């Protein structure tokens, strides 16, 4: 398992990066964009996300986000 706990993705365009089996505990995605991750396949305890980044979390669940 890749350990990115406590990582800070400050103003990062993650170019549609996809995270699988990654420790993202306490990671900060609040200003990151263009990522996808499945909450069931990663450790996310106390990770931070903005409401604008929620699409990256929901895509892996097959949920469509519309404005």
Residue pairs with C-beta under 8 A, 6 or more apart in sequence:
1 21
1 22
1 23
1 43
2 21
2 22
2 23
3 22
3 23
4 19
4 22
4 23
4 24
4 27
5 23
5 24
5 25
5 26
5 27
5 43
6 25
6 26
6 27
7 24
7 27
7 28
8 27
8 28
9 27
9 28
9 29
9 31
9 32
9 35
10 28
10 31
10 32
11 31
11 32
12 31
12 32
12 33
13 32
13 33
13 34
14 32
14 33
14 34
14 35
15 34
16 34
16 35
16 36
17 34
17 35
17 36
18 35
18 36
18 37
19 35
19 36
19 37
19 38
19 42
20 37
20 38
20 41
20 42
21 41
21 42
22 37
22 42
22 43
23 42
23 43
24 37
24 42
24 43
24 44
24 47
25 43
25 44
25 45
25 46
25 47
26 45
26 46
26 47
26 48
27 44
27 47
27 48
28 47
28 48
29 35
29 47
29 48
29 49
29 50
29 53
29 56
30 48
30 49
30 50
30 53
31 50
32 53
33 52
33 53
33 56
34 56
35 53
35 56
36 56
36 59
36 60
37 44
37 56
37 57
37 60
38 60
38 61
39 57
39 60
39 61
40 60
41 60
49 56
49 57
54 65
55 65
58 65
